[in-house]
Amino acid sequence: QVQLVESGGGLVQAGDSLRVSCAASGRTFSGYQMGWFRQAPGKEREFVATISPSGSPTYYANSVKGRFTISRDNAKNTVYLQMNVLKPEDTAVYYCAAAASYLGVFGTVPKKYDYWGQGTQVTVSS
């Protein structure tokens, strides 16, 4: 069983940067594919970024490519999402997810993940 706890969300202005974190319990974090997804009010949950157990490869949604960076620190059981040049359309609840196997490009698919965090709110004002 893996427990995921997100943190770092908040209210920022358009153009600002923010980093959200996801701390995972358990001793096998280094073997998990990790992903970030988001859900805006009235919309379905959508893929943001994913990272393999080793840290490479990574995949990004087109809407965030070049602005967001996913990374992980296996020694700290933590995955990060650095978000730069934030836009109002980035406003959503951001969820961390873990899969107990390497997913590769299938890391973009929510139902491939085994564990989910409770989410952290990111609000970008214009």
C-alpha positions as CSV (number, residue, x, y, z in Angstrom):
1,Q,0.0,0.0,0.0
2,V,1.3,3.5,-0.9
3,Q,0.0,6.7,0.5
4,L,0.5,9.9,-1.4
5,V,0.3,13.4,0.1
6,E,0.4,16.5,-2.1
7,S,1.4,19.9,-0.9
8,G,2.5,23.3,-2.2
9,G,-0.7,24.5,-3.9
10,G,-2.0,28.0,-3.6
11,L,-3.2,31.2,-5.2
12,V,-0.8,32.9,-7.6
13,Q,-1.0,35.4,-10.4
14,A,-0.7,34.7,-14.1
15,G,3.0,34.5,-15.1
16,D,4.1,33.3,-11.6
17,S,5.7,30.0,-10.7
18,L,4.7,27.4,-8.2
19,R,6.1,24.0,-7.2
20,V,3.8,21.3,-5.9
21,S,5.2,18.2,-4.2
22,C,4.0,14.7,-3.5
23,A,5.4,12.7,-0.6
24,A,4.9,8.9,-0.8
25,S,5.0,6.3,1.9
26,G,6.6,2.9,1.5
27,R,10.0,1.5,0.8
28,T,9.5,0.8,-2.9
29,F,9.0,4.4,-4.2
30,S,11.9,4.1,-6.6
31,G,10.1,1.3,-8.5
32,Y,6.9,3.3,-9.1
33,Q,5.9,5.3,-12.1
34,M,4.7,8.7,-10.9
35,G,2.2,11.0,-12.5
36,W,0.5,14.4,-12.1
37,F,-3.1,14.9,-13.2
38,R,-5.4,17.8,-12.7
39,Q,-9.2,18.4,-12.6
40,A,-10.8,21.8,-13.1
41,P,-14.4,22.4,-12.0
42,G,-16.9,20.8,-14.4
43,K,-14.2,19.0,-16.3
44,E,-12.7,15.5,-16.4
45,R,-9.4,14.7,-14.8
46,E,-6.6,15.2,-17.3
47,F,-3.0,14.2,-17.7
48,V,-0.3,16.7,-16.9
49,A,3.0,14.9,-16.6
50,T,4.6,11.5,-15.8
51,I,8.0,10.3,-14.9
52,S,9.5,6.8,-15.0
53,P,10.9,5.1,-11.9
54,S,14.5,6.0,-12.9
55,G,13.6,9.6,-13.8
56,S,13.7,9.2,-17.5
57,P,11.7,9.3,-19.7
58,T,9.2,11.9,-18.9
59,Y,6.0,12.8,-20.8
60,Y,4.0,16.0,-20.8
61,A,0.6,17.2,-21.9
62,N,0.9,19.6,-24.9
63,S,-0.8,22.3,-22.8
64,V,2.1,22.4,-20.3
65,K,5.1,21.3,-22.3
66,G,7.9,23.9,-22.0
67,R,6.3,25.4,-18.8
68,F,6.1,22.5,-16.4
69,T,8.8,20.1,-15.3
70,I,8.3,16.9,-13.4
71,S,11.1,15.5,-11.3
72,R,11.6,13.0,-8.5
73,D,13.9,12.4,-5.6
74,N,13.9,8.7,-4.8
75,A,15.9,9.2,-1.6
76,K,13.2,11.5,-0.3
77,N,10.2,9.5,-1.7
78,T,9.0,12.6,-3.4
79,V,7.9,13.7,-6.8
80,Y,7.7,17.4,-7.8
81,L,5.9,19.4,-10.4
82,Q,7.6,22.8,-11.1
83,M,5.1,25.1,-12.8
84,N,6.3,28.2,-14.6
85,V,4.5,30.9,-16.5
86,L,1.2,29.9,-15.0
87,K,-2.0,30.7,-16.8
88,P,-5.6,31.0,-15.5
89,E,-6.4,27.9,-17.4
90,D,-4.0,26.0,-15.2
91,T,-6.4,26.5,-12.3
92,A,-7.4,23.0,-11.0
93,V,-6.9,20.5,-8.3
94,Y,-3.6,18.7,-8.9
95,Y,-3.4,15.1,-8.1
96,C,-0.4,12.8,-7.7
97,A,-0.6,9.2,-8.8
98,A,1.6,6.1,-8.5
99,A,1.8,2.9,-10.5
100,A,3.6,-0.2,-9.3
101,S,5.3,-0.7,-12.7
102,Y,6.9,1.1,-15.5
103,L,4.2,2.6,-17.8
104,G,6.2,4.4,-20.4
105,V,3.9,6.4,-22.7
106,F,0.9,4.7,-21.0
107,G,1.7,6.9,-18.0
108,T,-0.7,9.4,-19.6
109,V,-3.7,7.2,-18.8
110,P,-5.3,7.7,-15.4
111,K,-6.7,4.2,-15.0
112,K,-3.2,2.7,-15.3
113,Y,-2.4,4.1,-11.8
114,D,-2.8,2.2,-8.6
115,Y,-2.7,4.9,-6.0
116,W,-3.9,8.5,-5.8
117,G,-3.4,11.4,-3.5
118,Q,-6.1,13.7,-2.1
119,G,-5.1,16.6,-4.4
120,T,-3.9,20.2,-3.9
121,Q,-5.6,23.3,-5.2
122,V,-3.8,25.6,-7.6
123,T,-5.5,28.8,-8.5
124,V,-4.1,31.2,-11.0
125,S,-5.6,34.7,-11.1
126,S,-5.5,36.9,-14.2
